[in-house]
């Protein structure tokens, strides 16, 4: 991958308007590797950029700033080779601090936060002090517009920022059901980084670790009064939508007077406890952060991430809500059309080195090789080509190009063979013009030169696929000339002339048979190629389909497992009513997983039917070829009789 020396602005936030940076998008479009995307969010001036620089393995890069003024506007990106996953790219996203008083319009807080969720595979929430009511309110804010939402209203507010299904594809019940269980399938892993932590990690007199501290802070209270509902609301939001959670608490790294120059300080001058936690945090993020996926569990490449960024930001700019389904559908079309182009380019580049004319064996061998490689190139980039539409587009494009190459090869073969026969027969034409054969015994001399031309022509290599057909036409053209010389040769008796005529007629018939055989072999080879190509493509489609369905199943299973763990915790703490709600979500996820299995069976059945249709078509073509051959043989038999 190209080296990104320093962070670049990915999404600009200018005067309350979000727009993508085209240079950053162009960089992403050049990345074909899967991406692990880590985004950091939180209040401004809380040290988010420092953590991102540490993840990058650099001392500086993302602007830290040493004043109360926020340095990061919009979302900045730093793409680096993943330190422990070869062939992967680590994409770090540093977001604009929430709650910046200079922005005035706080609506952007919600969109920045939503974009961080939509684009990342791991979300780091950075806060200061402790995980208290205010910290939870700050995290809740981007999703909740009303200052004091009641009950489950926060779910409705969340669906006003992110939608899984478009209104056209979702049923009325799915639109009404804000607590869409599918959210957990694409929400990133959640890591809470608590900065400048000064308390002891103790609960009821016993030592606890950071994760236990977080889970304690997210514990729910029993009751249905307004105060309890408001208390539980932000905690339920985090528990429902971030089931995979980790926590790291950082002590203050340096004395207050040294904090403004944190970027330039030597690590030896920083608090060792702070460095230890920073090291653990970086190790966890690098080792445990997964590849970014889209709905269906499909891995995202840098190029696909670029498409997602553009789609989401353009949607927000239009005043609409980002929708997972719409984004994936748009990406499916863009990527699959590009996959068709990639496959066709592989085929065209591979076949352009052929020097015409070539024999049918050679052009067939090259066609099979590059057709197979083109299909593999297509499969490596395509995804969710559920009805095989784009693979069919590739097949049609390759078939059209191959047909043009066959025509070009035939034309080159015909030109070459005609020129070769012209050159070989030039001395004979000179003799004919000089009257060399117009004498007794001239026909025998003519036949000797004629047979010598045919023998030289047959010995010439690399004549291509039209050799026998062109030779047939040449012999027919010469037959009038030959018969004229035969009749003029008074050395031969009428009986001898009749024998020679029959002999020449038999030679013409034999040459016609060879030309027909040449054409039949070419058609037979073409059918054989189609049969083999169809078999290989269907196998690749089945493998691709199974791979995609496996990822979709794994995605559903991960979501179900997370919900089961949350349900178990709620039951243990006596929240049966809330556990029952989760049970309904688990049921929905299982139904969707079962539905995915049914879709897989339908797609398999579709492939099998397509295989049968193609086999039937090839069988019909083979029968037609056989009928033509029998008809030709009958014609030849009658001519001989």
Beta strands, then each sheet from edge to edge (+ up, - down):
strand 1: 8-14
strand 2: 17-20
strand 3: 34-42
strand 4: 75-81
strand 5: 88-95
strand 6: 122-128
strand 7: 162-163
strand 8: 189-195
strand 9: 202-203
strand 10: 206-207
strand 11: 245-249
strand 12: 293-294
strand 13: 298-299
strand 14: 322-323
sheet 1: 2+ 1- 4+ 5- 3- 6- 8- 11-
sheet 2: 7+ 14+
sheet 3: 9+ 10-
sheet 4: 12+ 13-
end
